[in-house]
Amino acid sequence: MIIKGIVSAASCTERDGLEILLNNNQGEIPQKVFADQGYSGIEMKERAMKYGVELETVPRRQEKGFVIEARRWIVERTFAWLGKFRRLSKDYELITTTSLSMIYLVMTRLMLRRIDGLI
């Protein structure tokens, strides 16, 4: 489930987005964050440690074929859940806060359905 998120312009890099997320949500982010290769490097780990977060990058496998990769499937599954909802299947929104609100609404709906036992 998505705990915190930001939606930014396409011109904002992943690295800058992480800095914005950590800066805006101090104390609310888990102690350890798993990220893809876009966040790799010592500089990114140091930037995350500045906010008290341990950043672990999950490398991509080199072999071919289907194998479930540790931690990577969680992100892919979450994007698949979001893609099932019409407002999030494409980038329809003009205002980034509206997109973020739609993400939170979808995650709330998914959690409520799980609590109710419908899934």
Secondary structure, 3 states (H helix, E strand, C coil): CCCCCCCCCCCCCHHHHHHHHHHHCCCCCCCEEEECHHHCCHHHHHHHHCCCCEEEECCCCCCCCCCCCCCHHHHHHHHHHHHCCHHHHCCCCCCHHHHHHHHHHHHHHHHHHHHHCCC
